Each structure stands twice: as structure tokens, then as C-alpha cells.
Amino acid sequence: MFDRNIDAIRRRDRDAYLSLYLHSDKLVRGGPAGFITGFDDFAKGAGAGWPDTIDALDIHLTPLRAGMVYGTYRYRVRYGAEEHSGISERLFVQDGNDWKIAVTGAIDAPPGTPAPPRAIVGATLIDGRGGAPVPNATIVLRDGKIECAGTCAVPEGIDVLEAKGLFVTPGLIDAHVHFSQTGWVDGRPDTLDVRDRHPYEQVSAELERNPQRYAHSYLCSGVTSVFDVGGYSWTLRIADRFANDTSTPHVAAAGPLLSTLDHWLNLPAARQFLHLKDAESGRSGVRYLASAGAKAVKVWYIVHNPDLPVDASFDAVAAAGDEARKVGLPLIVHATGLAEAKAALRAGTTYLVHSVWDVPVDQEFIDLLKKNGAILSPTLTVLRGRAKMFRALADRKPPAVDDPLHCVDAATMARVNETATLDPKLVTAERAAETERIVGIREQTMFANLKKLVDAGIPIATGTDAGNPLTLHGPAIFTEMDAMQAAGMTPMQVIVASTSTAARVMGLATQTGTIEKGKEADLVLLGGDPSADVANFRKIRYVVRAGVIRPAADLTAMAR
């Protein structure tokens, strides 16, 4: 009866659905506001709002007496982008030779209620630790965590997802994002100024109101954790906003950046860049971030020779690093030149975002990384995104978007397509060509430097710098992983960088990043082998977040 009931909903078969219910004025429908009786009123509303998706799991039946059985199941239903989950109940009564539903009801579960238990059976397991894939594995999920992975017996009564022919990895982690930026130039008027069309204060207000749109794009792209390494102070509250929402990734945030450049891109009553002008500003800035709940201290180590040389800022950066150690926060540094990258390591950083792109790295740099136990995020593709933006504007064409699963939200896509209509004076063909030339040179250096670091045993974490122009929240992860592989990393090295190493950077290594007992059930199921080619991460079939298994179609619908 349960199966027929759910099947009728999935097929939107009103007649089959109504045939299961007691045709009597004693039919009871319960809910949060109480109950209503009567079949006729129930029939009038039946079929008026079928869900787009319904999962019915963890079915339990209890015989009460002859001819009467009580049952419950756990549901997840989606109506467009809106999702509900909870528990639904039925009372089945024998009506002659048939059974009918006499009582029906559903109540949404409180946020944070664990997902029903589930088993994934038959997939090839890639656990995120770099070992050989395990074919025909079983993963048992319970209370949002991994109960068993590998050779496991499926407990009696647990619903099974048959995954033969698929590949399962930990959820991807983007360890370098910015929720304070949009993925287009309206969030970075220092790149191209479109404030006449899109006032920056309004853009920023919308970013603060609705970070969920990017969260859904991340999950749709298989990204189950993100590290926001610089933005307005409201980004420090995103983790709490998302804490009990399995349609969003884990979030850790560093909050406002300490910047060696007194950058102007702020708001009248809020700053995302705190000027790191001297040692005291470094120490006070770190104390502020610690008190505000930051998970790290981020320094934007900008060098403009001869006006702002490396040495001019070193004392301030070193003071920030020393204060960060005192308050127990890791130091993250944006450094794209070899000189400032070395200075950042001497100041105590354990996480460098961006590759060195000015010159080849040397042994001294490698030794400093090893001494600090530092991790580097190469962030290879963000410059190419900016070059693509300039080329699209110069050619008066909307830029192509690499979004294989259609995860980018409609508002962002509308902005991206608006590129072709911007004032052509903003970017000439000559400027676009020069940008492409410079980016090409820097890419060659970054790719070579990454290969040298990997060969030297330096741990690498995947990060995209998402939020920058055409580095789009969510699908930017695919482009970045492709580039890391093209630079000489093996597919398995890229997988480790995008899972377990990135989890270490976020401080989440005990919670996520690998598939093993006790970890969060954050997984991606793929239609191709990512250990052969990371391009197969584009073949997402399911994403699991805290034990909730969503097919790709549901994720796309929620994101779009």
C-alpha cells in the first residue's frame, strides 16, 4: 500500500492515488494545525500540487490488531527549488477484502534532524586518501555520518541505493572562495566599473541577503565544503545560517582581509579590507577577527614596486602572523610573487593562496614551505576568467560559461550575458589581447611551479577564488581541477587535493574530506572514473550531504 501510494504520487496519477483512501466521511487528514475529516474535500484538492520529487524512506509498519496497521515513512519532497523533509504517517484498515488508508498526515522535521539511514551498494570507492580504488564497495550511512565503508553488510531494513557502475568519492572542497563577490564585475568594480548600472551597495546587500544561491550552486557541482578566505564581516555568520541545511555546504570563513594596500573597495559602514599599515594595525586587526569568530586570518600581501615594496610591509605582516599564533588562528596569505611568498612564510603562514606567477620557485621557497608544514592552493584559473571577460566585452559577445550540470543561478547568468551590452570603451580589443598575453605567460609559470612543488612533496589544496569575474561559484571547481591535472598532477593527486588536503586547510579533517567511519556523509557519485581523468567529476549522478542523497536533477532544479 505504501509503495502504491508513493508510486501514484510520482506518476501524478490522481485516480490511482484516491483509490487507496477510505471513501468515507471518517477519513482523517492530520498536520501541524490539527486534523480534517472527510473524503470528498480531500478528493477535491488531490492532484493540485504534485511534488517534483518525492523520496519515501525508512518505512515502518506496526500491526495494532486484526485489520488495522499503523505505518510511518521519512519523506523528502521538492516543489521547484523548495524542499521539505519530515515524517508521514498512515493508518491502514481492512475494508472487506481490500485495505484502505483511514488516517494520513505529514509533519516537517525540525532543521538538523538526521537523514534516514541508507546504504550505497556496488560503486567503486575512492576514499580521498590516495589509495587504490575499491570496486563493488558498500557504504552505510546513519544519522548523517558514515557507519561503514568498503566491505560492509547492509543492515536489515535499510533502504539501498544501487550504484553499480558508478564511482564514489568524498564531497569536493573548494578551499578558496569569496561569498562577498558575485562571479561577475558587479561584485568587483575595481576590475570593470559598472556601478552606473549596478550600484555596489545594492549588489553587496543582495549578497548578504541571499548567500544560499551560491550554496546551492556549490552543492550542485559536488562541492560539500567551502572556505571563504576574505570578505565582509557578515560572511562570518554564514556557517551558522547553513548549519542545519543539508542543501548547503560546510562553510568556514576568515572575514575581512588585512591588506597591505589601502584598497578602496569597501562600503560606508563596512570594510572587507582592513589596512595593514604597521605592526599595531596587524595585531589589532587579528584581535578583531578573533573576537568576531573568524576561522583564520587572511593577509592580502599586495606589492607595487617601487611605491609598495615587499620589505615595506613585512613588519606588519609578521606582527599579524605573531598575533594570529597567540590567538590560535591560522595565517593565510595571498602572495603571487616569489619575494612576498617567502616573506609570508617567514611571517608564519601555513596556507598560501595563489601560485607564484612572476618567476620560477626555488629551493629556498620549498624549504620554507616544508619548515612551516604549509599547504599551497595554486588557484590556476582565476586569471583566465578575467581574460575571458575582457575578450567577451571587446568582441561584444556573451562569454561561454563552463557549467556542465547547469548549476549557476539565473540571476548570475543574466549578469554574465549582460557582458556583451557593456560600454565597449571599458575594454578595447588591444587591452583584451594584452591581458590574454600576460595571462598566458603567468599560466606557463604557474603550471611549471605547481609541478615542481608537487614533485617536492608539498601538499596542495584545490581552491578557485570563486566570486571573481567568470570564476563562478560552484562549477569553477571543474575548470580548476582540469588545470591542475594539465599542469602535471595525477588524477589521484588532484582528488586528494580536492578532498582530504583541502579539509585539513579548513580545519575539518576530523569531520570530512575522506570516506571512513565516523566522518560526515558528504559524498559524490559519478558516472565515470575520476582516478583516470578528473574531467569525470563533470558526470555527477548524486551528491550526498550529511546523509541526504540528492540526484543531479534535483540539485540543478534547486540551483537554477
C-alpha positions as MATLAB code, in Angstrom:
seq = 'MFDRNIDAIRRRDRDAYLSLYLHSDKLVRGGPAGFITGFDDFAKGAGAGWPDTIDALDIHLTPLRAGMVYGTYRYRVRYGAEEHSGISERLFVQDGNDWKIAVTGAIDAPPGTPAPPRAIVGATLIDGRGGAPVPNATIVLRDGKIECAGTCAVPEGIDVLEAKGLFVTPGLIDAHVHFSQTGWVDGRPDTLDVRDRHPYEQVSAELERNPQRYAHSYLCSGVTSVFDVGGYSWTLRIADRFANDTSTPHVAAAGPLLSTLDHWLNLPAARQFLHLKDAESGRSGVRYLASAGAKAVKVWYIVHNPDLPVDASFDAVAAAGDEARKVGLPLIVHATGLAEAKAALRAGTTYLVHSVWDVPVDQEFIDLLKKNGAILSPTLTVLRGRAKMFRALADRKPPAVDDPLHCVDAATMARVNETATLDPKLVTAERAAETERIVGIREQTMFANLKKLVDAGIPIATGTDAGNPLTLHGPAIFTEMDAMQAAGMTPMQVIVASTSTAARVMGLATQTGTIEKGKEADLVLLGGDPSADVANFRKIRYVVRAGVIRPAADLTAMAR';
ca = [
       0.000    0.000    0.000;
       2.872    2.371    0.825;
       4.552    1.515   -2.446;
       1.338    2.057   -4.428;
       0.670    5.311   -2.577;
       4.135    6.766   -3.331;
       4.109    5.417   -6.898;
       0.816    7.184   -7.612;
       2.322   10.467   -6.370;
       5.405   10.021   -8.552;
       3.249    9.253  -11.611;
       0.798   12.032  -10.718;
      -1.999    9.522  -11.128;
      -4.926   11.073   -9.300;
      -7.310    8.141   -9.749;
      -4.794    5.577   -8.522;
      -3.924    7.851   -5.609;
      -7.528    8.364   -4.471;
      -8.376    4.675   -4.837;
      -6.114    3.917   -1.878;
      -8.005    6.093    0.618;
     -11.112    5.294    2.665;
     -14.100    6.704    0.803;
     -15.838    7.844    3.960;
     -16.554   10.932    5.992;
     -14.332    9.315    8.632;
     -11.136    9.662    6.589;
      -8.752   11.698    8.752;
      -6.011   14.041    7.472;
      -3.600   15.274   10.150;
      -0.981   18.007   10.121;
       0.640   20.777   12.159;
      -2.697   22.589   12.585;
      -4.729   19.561   13.678;
      -6.907   17.271   11.583;
      -9.674   17.402    8.985;
     -12.178   14.647    8.236;
     -13.976   13.577    5.085;
     -13.052   12.039    1.743;
     -14.933   14.478   -0.517;
     -12.954   17.572    0.490;
      -9.761   15.517    0.320;
     -10.583   14.411   -3.230;
     -11.245   17.975   -4.388;
      -7.691   19.031   -3.556;
      -5.946   15.858   -4.679;
      -3.584   16.423   -7.585;
      -3.493   20.210   -7.243;
       0.163   20.283   -6.212;
       2.185   17.190   -7.001;
       5.810   17.428   -5.881;
       8.573   17.395   -8.473;
      10.452   14.811   -6.412;
       9.497   12.539   -3.544;
      11.740   10.192   -1.564;
       9.978    7.793    0.810;
      12.465    6.014    3.064;
      12.694    4.179    6.366;
       9.205    2.641    6.134;
       7.948    1.003    9.332;
       4.706   -0.939    9.837;
       3.186   -1.953   13.170;
       0.098   -4.228   13.358;
      -2.228   -2.835   16.021;
      -4.890   -5.529   15.863;
      -6.573   -7.651   13.216;
      -7.462   -5.454   10.243;
      -5.521   -2.394   11.435;
      -1.867   -1.431   10.784;
      -0.033    1.788   11.633;
       2.888    2.928    9.434;
       5.363    5.770    9.011;
       7.972    6.804    6.470;
      10.549    9.578    6.193;
       9.955   11.879    3.244;
      11.908   14.387    1.212;
       9.829   16.324   -1.309;
      10.806   19.095   -3.671;
       8.499   21.684   -5.215;
      10.617   23.644   -7.687;
      13.549   24.975   -5.651;
      11.766   24.459   -2.314;
      12.467   21.295   -0.357;
      10.752   19.761    2.667;
      11.603   16.719    4.735;
       9.872   15.097    7.652;
       7.769   12.148    8.723;
       4.483   10.961    7.259;
       2.076    8.535    8.896;
      -0.710    6.250    7.719;
      -3.342    4.111    9.425;
      -4.372    1.222    7.189;
      -7.691   -0.543    7.840;
      -9.123   -3.632    6.222;
     -12.187   -2.794    4.136;
     -13.736   -6.090    3.093;
     -11.100   -7.926    1.091;
      -9.062   -4.780    0.494;
      -7.038   -2.335    2.574;
      -7.582    1.408    2.679;
      -5.808    4.394    4.231;
      -8.040    5.741    7.008;
      -5.646    8.269    8.554;
      -2.917   10.215    6.737;
      -0.638   13.005    7.910;
       2.746   14.640    7.449;
       4.820   16.972    9.601;
       8.094   18.591    8.527;
      11.073   17.670   10.663;
      12.892   20.386   12.635;
      16.089   21.680   10.983;
      19.047   19.488   11.821;
      17.077   16.250   12.035;
      19.413   13.499   10.779;
      18.667   11.867    7.446;
      17.175    8.357    7.432;
      19.695    5.500    7.249;
      20.779    4.437    3.786;
      23.232    2.108    2.089;
      25.063    2.741   -1.186;
      25.930   -0.572   -2.817;
      28.118   -1.586   -5.747;
      30.082    1.615   -6.504;
      33.858    1.802   -6.864;
      35.136    3.562   -3.732;
      37.827    6.285   -3.923;
      38.233    7.332   -0.305;
      40.252   10.574   -0.677;
      43.431    9.252    0.908;
      45.196    8.393   -2.347;
      44.971    4.604   -2.199;
      43.777    2.277   -4.936;
      40.051    2.372   -5.740;
      37.952   -0.374   -4.132;
      35.454   -1.978   -6.528;
      31.969   -3.137   -5.556;
      32.032   -1.327   -2.221;
      29.241   -0.737    0.271;
      28.836    2.466    2.272;
      26.364    2.531    5.151;
      25.063    5.953    6.204;
      23.345    6.600    9.520;
      22.500    9.836   11.368;
      24.272   11.852    8.681;
      27.579   10.035    9.132;
      29.446    7.127    7.592;
      28.873    3.994    9.644;
      30.891    1.666    7.425;
      32.748    1.934    4.100;
      34.251   -0.842    1.992;
      33.232   -4.415    2.766;
      30.081   -3.947    4.825;
      26.911   -5.901    5.456;
      23.749   -3.930    4.731;
      21.728   -3.786    7.972;
      18.228   -5.205    7.775;
      15.540   -2.685    6.916;
      17.838   -0.012    5.447;
      16.961    1.418    2.041;
      19.576    0.716   -0.611;
      20.813    2.872   -3.484;
      22.116    0.514   -6.177;
      25.250    2.203   -7.539;
      26.863   -0.491   -9.688;
      28.907    1.154  -12.448;
      29.286    4.406  -10.508;
      32.308    5.831   -8.672;
      32.058    7.404   -5.216;
      34.465    9.971   -3.753;
      34.353   12.351   -0.804;
      32.489   15.562   -1.480;
      34.698   18.118   -3.192;
      36.114   21.041   -1.209;
      36.814   24.493   -2.623;
      39.339   25.967   -0.209;
      39.396   29.492   -1.717;
      36.076   31.289   -2.330;
      34.520   34.694   -1.696;
      30.798   34.999   -0.892;
      31.281   38.793   -0.967;
      31.771   38.621   -4.747;
      29.286   37.639   -7.438;
      31.276   35.894  -10.173;
      30.820   38.941  -12.391;
      32.145   42.501  -12.415;
      29.237   43.996  -10.436;
      30.940   42.498   -7.384;
      34.389   43.734   -8.449;
      34.080   47.306   -9.742;
      37.840   47.596   -9.334;
      38.073   45.240  -12.342;
      35.409   46.911  -14.513;
      33.267   49.696  -13.130;
      29.569   49.048  -13.837;
      28.243   50.912  -10.802;
      26.110   53.117  -13.043;
      24.073   50.011  -13.856;
      24.525   48.063  -10.644;
      25.229   50.229   -7.580;
      27.785   48.421   -5.480;
      25.930   48.930   -2.203;
      22.860   47.206   -3.685;
      24.942   44.338   -5.066;
      26.560   43.832   -1.665;
      23.222   43.948    0.146;
      21.852   41.206   -2.091;
      24.953   39.088   -1.483;
      24.380   39.338    2.255;
      20.646   38.588    1.955;
      20.986   35.521   -0.217;
      24.194   33.501    0.073;
      22.033   30.387   -0.425;
      22.012   30.873   -4.194;
      25.752   30.240   -4.307;
      25.487   27.485   -1.701;
      23.107   25.599   -3.981;
      25.439   26.105   -6.931;
      28.261   24.573   -4.904;
      26.289   21.508   -3.860;
      25.003   21.065   -7.423;
      28.663   20.941   -8.526;
      29.599   18.304   -5.954;
      31.217   20.795   -3.556;
      30.200   19.952    0.006;
      32.601   22.306    1.864;
      33.964   25.776    1.076;
      36.471   28.101    2.730;
      35.628   31.802    2.385;
      39.048   33.387    2.774;
      38.105   37.039    2.718;
      35.052   39.282    2.646;
      32.675   41.425    4.642;
      32.085   40.555    8.298;
      28.665   39.043    7.548;
      30.445   36.108    5.912;
      31.459   35.008    9.414;
      27.798   34.203   10.116;
      27.187   32.049    7.038;
      28.271   28.857    8.805;
      25.569   29.345   11.433;
      22.984   30.227    8.777;
      23.745   26.987    6.925;
      24.370   24.787    9.966;
      21.185   22.682    9.750;
      20.600   22.919    5.996;
      21.762   19.884    4.041;
      21.199   21.715    0.737;
      24.241   23.880    1.533;
      27.928   23.072    2.044;
      30.024   23.318    5.177;
      31.403   26.864    5.396;
      34.398   28.272    7.253;
      35.212   31.959    6.889;
      38.129   34.288    7.566;
      36.147   37.554    7.441;
      37.699   40.896    6.465;
      41.174   40.762    4.928;
      44.220   42.522    6.305;
      45.561   44.301    3.234;
      48.971   45.855    2.704;
      47.213   48.093    0.172;
      44.617   50.538    1.495;
      42.100   49.269   -1.019;
      39.035   51.374   -1.731;
      36.517   48.569   -2.368;
      34.537   48.895    0.860;
      31.164   50.243    1.983;
      30.467   53.393    4.013;
      29.759   51.438    7.208;
      31.583   48.171    6.498;
      35.043   47.155    5.355;
      36.196   43.966    3.720;
      39.785   45.293    3.548;
      41.458   46.421    6.793;
      44.569   48.449    6.040;
      47.667   46.670    7.307;
      49.787   49.785    7.573;
      52.007   48.890   10.527;
      52.612   46.291   13.220;
      49.943   47.635   15.568;
      47.273   47.582   12.859;
      48.234   43.950   12.214;
      47.848   42.979   15.855;
      44.618   44.901   16.409;
      43.183   43.541   13.167;
      43.868   39.967   14.244;
      42.324   40.563   17.680;
      39.209   41.969   15.992;
      38.926   38.946   13.703;
      39.361   36.530   16.611;
      36.637   38.281   18.615;
      34.293   38.221   15.602;
      34.606   34.446   15.191;
      36.968   34.224   12.194;
      38.371   30.759   11.490;
      41.598   32.199   10.045;
      43.455   35.442    9.400;
      43.876   36.356    5.745;
      46.548   38.801    4.577;
      46.331   40.323    1.109;
      50.069   40.823    0.528;
      49.991   43.307   -2.361;
      53.262   44.608   -3.754;
      53.606   47.592   -6.080;
      57.251   48.358   -6.708;
      58.676   50.901   -6.065;
      55.753   52.506   -4.179;
      54.866   49.462   -2.073;
      57.821   47.046   -1.959;
      57.819   43.719   -0.123;
      60.020   44.919    2.729;
      57.831   47.936    3.455;
      55.021   45.674    4.659;
      56.935   42.795    6.193;
      56.898   44.028    9.806;
      53.133   44.468    9.672;
      52.601   41.021    8.132;
      54.945   39.440   10.675;
      53.099   41.132   13.537;
      49.791   39.807   12.184;
      51.290   36.325   11.972;
      52.629   36.513   15.529;
      49.272   37.723   16.878;
      47.460   35.000   14.920;
      49.601   32.376   16.650;
      48.756   33.884   20.032;
      45.006   33.703   19.418;
      45.217   30.257   17.793;
      44.207   31.178   14.232;
      45.994   30.005   11.086;
      47.556   32.657    8.854;
      46.513   32.635    5.199;
      48.388   34.847    2.738;
      47.610   35.914   -0.815;
      51.016   36.186   -2.452;
      51.636   35.982   -6.197;
      55.299   36.996   -6.283;
      58.145   34.835   -5.032;
      59.559   37.562   -2.772;
      56.313   38.203   -0.891;
      55.517   34.472   -0.765;
      58.835   33.843    1.004;
      58.203   36.787    3.317;
      54.757   35.382    4.133;
      56.286   32.040    5.076;
      58.842   33.762    7.287;
      55.909   35.528    8.944;
      54.414   32.146    9.809;
      51.782   31.422    7.174;
      50.626   27.837    6.835;
      48.394   28.365    3.800;
      49.376   30.241    0.653;
      46.600   31.011   -1.798;
      47.629   31.616   -5.405;
      50.650   30.335   -7.231;
      53.840   32.296   -7.588;
      53.441   33.637  -11.105;
      56.310   36.065  -11.600;
      59.347   33.744  -11.582;
      60.160   30.041  -11.094;
      60.108   28.903   -7.467;
      63.441   27.901   -5.929;
      64.720   25.518   -3.278;
      64.607   28.187   -0.579;
      60.881   28.594   -1.152;
      60.341   24.831   -0.999;
      62.364   24.614    2.211;
      60.309   27.389    3.809;
      57.065   25.606    2.868;
      58.337   22.387    4.439;
      59.584   24.141    7.569;
      56.118   25.659    8.143;
      54.253   22.492    7.185;
      52.453   24.818    4.774;
      49.853   23.952    2.143;
      49.548   25.830   -1.160;
      46.445   26.423   -3.251;
      47.615   27.044   -6.831;
      44.423   28.874   -7.938;
      45.399   28.459  -11.588;
      42.292   29.583  -13.467;
      41.075   32.848  -11.933;
      43.246   34.978  -14.254;
      41.850   33.193  -17.304;
      38.331   34.057  -16.146;
      39.184   37.746  -16.154;
      40.775   37.456  -19.598;
      37.639   35.735  -20.923;
      35.550   38.588  -19.514;
      37.648   41.198  -21.290;
      37.577   39.263  -24.569;
      33.789   38.848  -24.449;
      33.299   42.564  -23.888;
      35.706   43.508  -26.660;
      34.002   41.085  -29.076;
      30.507   42.135  -27.961;
      29.512   38.515  -27.248;
      28.308   36.844  -24.054;
      31.165   34.778  -22.638;
      30.932   30.998  -22.728;
      30.231   29.503  -19.305;
      31.691   26.167  -18.260;
      28.731   24.833  -16.286;
      28.189   21.202  -17.315;
      25.465   20.491  -14.736;
      23.641   23.839  -15.103;
      24.356   24.854  -11.532;
      24.743   28.635  -11.935;
      21.698   30.555  -10.741;
      19.567   32.538  -13.169;
      20.463   35.958  -11.759;
      24.186   35.333  -12.165;
      23.692   34.010  -15.695;
      21.755   37.154  -16.600;
      24.676   39.294  -15.389;
      27.194   37.181  -17.328;
      25.153   37.549  -20.509;
      24.979   41.288  -19.893;
      28.723   41.475  -20.608;
      28.052   41.873  -24.327;
      25.987   45.013  -23.703;
      28.525   46.926  -21.603;
      30.173   50.106  -22.808;
      32.849   48.978  -25.327;
      35.092   51.770  -24.077;
      35.609   49.779  -20.859;
      37.799   47.241  -22.668;
      39.338   47.765  -26.080;
      40.420   44.914  -28.319;
      44.026   45.914  -27.616;
      43.520   45.700  -23.859;
      41.832   42.301  -24.182;
      44.712   40.983  -26.293;
      47.324   42.315  -23.878;
      45.504   40.749  -20.922;
      45.429   37.402  -22.731;
      49.154   37.673  -23.468;
      50.036   38.403  -19.830;
      47.757   35.653  -18.544;
      49.349   33.169  -20.927;
      52.823   33.984  -19.620;
      51.710   33.743  -15.985;
      49.945   30.441  -16.642;
      53.136   28.910  -18.006;
      54.995   29.938  -14.850;
      52.199   28.776  -12.524;
      51.891   25.377  -14.204;
      55.647   24.774  -14.038;
      55.819   25.921  -10.424;
      52.957   23.635   -9.407;
      54.649   20.595  -10.954;
      57.904   21.433   -9.145;
      56.118   21.766   -5.803;
      54.190   18.528   -6.246;
      57.389   16.669   -7.153;
      58.979   18.099   -3.990;
      56.168   16.692   -1.847;
      54.437   19.983   -0.969;
      50.758   19.364   -0.099;
      48.317   21.052   -2.470;
      44.734   22.140   -1.763;
      42.234   22.944   -4.500;
      40.869   26.495   -4.488;
      39.257   28.522   -7.257;
      38.994   32.126   -5.962;
      35.309   31.854   -6.879;
      33.424   35.129   -6.934;
      35.944   36.831   -9.207;
      34.781   37.689  -12.736;
      33.820   34.475  -14.566;
      35.184   32.317  -11.765;
      31.694   31.193  -10.895;
      30.598   29.818   -7.547;
      30.238   26.063   -7.949;
      31.332   24.908  -11.404;
      34.668   26.756  -11.220;
      35.888   23.656   -9.363;
      35.813   21.607  -12.582;
      37.959   24.071  -14.522;
      40.444   24.302  -11.670;
      40.821   20.537  -11.307;
      41.268   20.191  -15.078;
      44.072   22.770  -14.949;
      45.796   21.062  -12.015;
      45.816   17.803  -13.957;
      47.061   19.597  -17.078;
      49.927   21.057  -15.012;
      51.193   17.559  -14.277;
      49.341   16.375  -11.188;
      47.959   12.850  -11.469;
      44.183   12.488  -11.251;
      44.543   10.860   -7.827;
      46.724   13.737   -6.611;
      44.034   16.181   -7.733;
      41.373   14.136   -5.918;
      43.388   14.199   -2.674;
      43.986   17.957   -3.094;
      40.247   18.484   -3.591;
      39.176   16.396   -0.589;
      41.422   15.405    2.312;
      44.098   18.112    1.933;
      41.502   20.837    1.465;
      39.715   19.565    4.591;
      42.987   19.971    6.534;
      43.238   23.589    5.379;
      39.700   24.259    6.597;
      40.313   22.627    9.961;
      37.713   19.963    9.130;
      39.965   16.924    8.748;
      38.239   15.071   11.595;
      34.793   15.758   10.090;
      35.054   15.393    6.335;
      37.415   15.004    3.382;
      37.726   11.207    3.395;
      35.308    8.297    3.285;
      35.779    6.455    6.560;
      33.799    5.503    9.620;
      32.652    8.424   11.739;
      33.104   11.124    9.087;
      30.255   13.258    7.774;
      28.380   11.525    4.972;
      29.451   14.054    2.302;
      29.945   12.166   -0.961;
      29.790   12.467   -4.743;
      28.682    9.631   -7.043;
      29.969    9.844  -10.598;
      29.267    8.182  -13.930;
      32.973    7.999  -14.825;
      36.258    7.139  -13.144;
      37.873   10.320  -11.733;
      41.083    8.434  -10.923;
      41.566    8.057  -14.682;
      40.622   11.650  -15.533;
      39.282   14.350  -13.212;
      37.065   15.554  -16.073;
      34.761   12.726  -14.922;
      33.742   14.880  -11.952;
      31.522   16.581  -14.514;
      29.466   13.344  -14.627;
      27.778   13.774  -11.272;
      24.852   11.439  -10.702;
      24.231   12.046   -6.982;
      25.578   14.307   -4.242;
      25.290   13.243   -0.612;
      25.319   15.929    2.064;
      25.070   14.862    5.708;
      23.480   11.596    4.574;
      20.849   13.139    2.283;
      21.195   11.682   -1.211;
      20.068   14.005   -3.999;
      20.132   13.147   -7.708;
      21.738   15.605  -10.113;
      18.366   16.715  -11.500;
      17.178   17.820   -8.053;
      20.399   19.734   -7.445;
      20.102   21.546  -10.773;
      16.485   22.484  -10.094;
      17.354   23.884   -6.672;
      20.309   25.843   -8.029;
      18.592   27.312  -11.067;
];
